[in-house]
């Protein structure tokens, strides 16, 4: 049996840092949204070994890779003796603030449960997921969700429909831990999350509300060292988008009105050599669309 599964990217519609914990991590409040930019993972049964291959030759295919770690975690937790051959077809850029690695880990958990015929629950998988990374539990739920704690406390929200999004990536990566090291407390003017939650849950999230209520605290710690990201945001704003950095960068997303001429946006952005994608908000629930071959 062979299984293929899509592994979606995410954007942060809201991201505020609440405080620093005694363990060195940071408590946050975030609204995450899965989008229609995907990696694709393929899984084949083998007798024992874990074999990982990837089209992106810059990524490791051993114990350092989060897909490999997720596979070992499932084997250990459920006492599985079987092996698996995994092929990772990457489309989501690495170190981009789009959650590609965390999404791959969650997709691996979902696929292996099917491949190895494991009886489990979402709660049990979430306990495995959080040990792999703070954003991994979100990708078990997907869609639109409030993420709290270090990102592991997930509250699904009303799914956002008809959200037109452009992603612009400058072609370089940012290390998340380096960004968090720059945060100094107390933070002034903590932004409240309740307004954006209210408009999402009422089904009224639109371009105007995005302008009023979307927020990313990490921008103030990234922008001073990365003027190219500031440049992307300013250009998107000039083109009529409401734009924010996703996560800790380096990708900037722009939300735009459906009446905008996409070809004009594309032609103006292409001259800079940046990577761009036009995507939608997607509901990507715990029950994944698996292709079983």
Number of C-alpha atoms within 10 A of each C-alpha: 10 16 18 20 21 22 31 28 27 29 24 25 22 27 26 20 22 18 16 17 11 7 6 9 13 16 18 18 20 24 26 28 28 30 24 19 21 20 21 17 22 22 22 17 18 14 10 12 12 18 16 19 17 15 11 14 8 8 13 14 20 14 14 10 15 21 27 20 16 24 20 16 18 20 16 11 11 13 10 14 11 13 18 21 17 25 19 20 17 19 16 21 21 20 20 26 25 31 25 25 24 28 30 29 27 30 27 25 23 20 26 20 16 14 17 18 9 13 8 10 9 15 10 10 18 22 12 19 26 19 13 20 18 17 25 27 29 32 30 25 22 26 23 31 24 21 25 20 18 20 22 22 17 23 13 16 17 15 18 20 16 12 17 18 23 20 23 23 23 19 14 13 16 17 14 16 10 12 16 18 10 12 17 10 10 10 13 6 6 11 19 13 18 10 13 21 19 13 16 21 14 10 13 14 19 19 17 11 15 21 14 12 18 19 24 19 19 21 20 12 17 21 16 10 10 14 11 13 23 18 13 24 22 15 16 25 16 11 17 15 24 23 26 30 33 27 26 27 27 27 28 26 28 23 24 23 16 12 6 13 11 13 9 10 16 14 10 13 18 11 8 10 10 14 14 17 14 17 16 19 21 22 19 22 16 17 10 16 12 16 12 14 8
